[in-house]
Amino acid sequence: MKFAVITHIEHFEKDGSFYSYGPYVREMNLWFKSADEVNVVGTFSSKNPGSIDLPYKAASLQLIKVPSFDITSVTQVGRAILVLPGILKRIYKVMLGADHIHLRCPGNMGLLGAIVQVFFPKKKKTAKYAGNWDPKAKQPWSYKLQKCILSNTFLTRNMQVLVYGAWPNQSKNIKPFFTATYTEADKAVFLQRKYDLPLRFLFVGSLLVPGKRPLYVLELVNELISKGFPSELHFYGDGPQKELLLEFITEHHLEKSVFLHGNQSAAAVAEAYTKSHFLILPSKSEGWPKAIAEAMWWGVIPIATPISCVPWMLDHGNRGILIKAKLESDAAQLEAFLKDKTGLKDMAQKASAWSRNYTLDLFEAELKKLL
């Protein structure tokens, strides 16, 4: 089978192999198991892969390199107009020779792929919409356009669109789906925490943009410390937001309570989960937040904003704590939870039991059905 992928993810090359963002590559390598030949249309960087990047594994893989583009300013739109014809031509050519077309959405490349796939109604197709599919969510117009094209069964034929969460009034090609990190073999005995002080909090995610609100995580834990709950906070991830965190840590003398570990391996992050009580992820936007599902697997209680499918993942507060990203009310809510150790133990047990339903073994079996 010739498998075509259209993606906005940036790629790197090292020792003859192509690398990209680790969690994405782990998933794609499972898709590639059924393919004899893979063609990936995506952007490329001459930089070396980072610590969280992994190599593709496929019987035969070719990267069709395209220039990155954006449409958020007049200057960028002008450049996009110049490069779009060439990108569209490459996408069309790859789709023409493919047996299965796979789109990674949302993103600029996903949008172009969604448009070009209209001309191939008979080819078998899938799309993974890794963002927030909530119809009521406030999103860029390009995201809304992708959702509109993908869910239109006249324009988009012979395609299954994989989305996070079950939403009402969806077209027949929209399939609620999930993602996974761990296997059946990873199911160790559940480790019950005692919730003694000091408490250990985690943030796992990118520090590239403020949308995941890492600074708010720091403010919230600092508030709990000031209320008499000695705590540690460990950040796993890297990016420009790190400077804001360092400033806050210095200003509030938190050097002995807050630790920035940067990007770490999956094994190192898994070890951090086993040592922690809570994960805080007050994001403004998510699809299926893998950090939450991973934390729940290890019995870490997630504290998160009610976006996308998060309320469903947390069973509306039975498997985790839903917050509003309002410091005073969130701190008061958490203070009440922290005083109920029996309730926390029950919540952690439920979180772990739910997350361990979604293994890589099940994920791979579901992919085979799609292919």
Phi, psi and omega in degrees: 000133174268118188249124181250134179238130175246117187216153177266355183295136180284144182242157179224164179231138178207127178053039176081001179246150177264134182245157171201186185306123189312304182301323177293316182295319179304317179292313183297326179297333175287320175300320187289345182301333182264003185254141174274330183214133182237131173240120181251124175260114183196175181278160185223143176236142179281356179290162174284149177298149180274181184292338180259005179269149181228159180275144170295148174232111181209155180302319178207119184228133176235133175262119175266104188283134176229152179287146175286154178208161179218162181225035183262357176213165182299317180298316182292324178297320178299317179293320181300321180299326181287323186266342185300317181304316180295320179294314180299321180297318181292319178299314181299317183295318179293317179297323181300323183267002186268151171268329178224130180252130181233123180256140173252114184232161357274165180157167182299317178292324177299322178296314179297319178297320179297325179287313184291326182296342177302330183277003179231064186293339184267346181281146178286135187218152169223155173224135175254109177267099188274002179264198181277116181271356181309118182300337183266357183290143175277117185220162176300153183300328181293326176292316180297323179294318177300315180297323180294314181294313184296325183271357178272106186286354173277315179282322185249104184245152177059033181232140169253127182256116183269121183232160179267121180099155177256116185245146182287156172058047179258153178290163189293343181270001179270121186241114175301134185220186183211178171223170186211159180238323188247160182257173175303325182292342181276358184283083175283171177297138181296131180263108181279125178278158177263341181060036172279159178279147000282148176280151181240118180252152180232148163232123179236115181163177182289144173253025182286318186231158182285354186299333178275357175055050178297326179295324178294324177302316180295316179298320182293315179294322177299322178295320179294321177299317180294338179271004175098023176245087178308130188215156168244146176231126182241124178260129173241111184147166183216161179150179184300334180295345180302323182296321178295321179295317180297320178298316181294318180299315180294314183298324184255011174056052184253019185301332181266001183240337185238134186227129180254111186264349182072195177286131181230165179292162178300324180294320179293321179292319178299320178296323178296322177301316185295340183260359190249158177263319187223148169245132178248125178219085182270050187296155172275334181208141178208165168256264168250100183291105184298327180299323179292312180298320179295314180300316180299322179307317183271008178083015176276130182280122179279141174240111191212160176280150184278071181244156178050230183266011183300315178303323177292317179301320183269008180051042176055034174111358179272336180247010182177180185246124179265128181240170185250003184061037173239113196305308186296312182289323179294318180296320179295320179297314181294324179301319179294319179295319185294339179276352182248082184295324179296318178296322179294319179297319179295319180296318180296320179297315179295320180298313181294316181299320180292311185297326184285359170285335188255083182262164174295331177297314178294319181301314181295323179295322178290324178297319180300324178294325181288330184270000000 
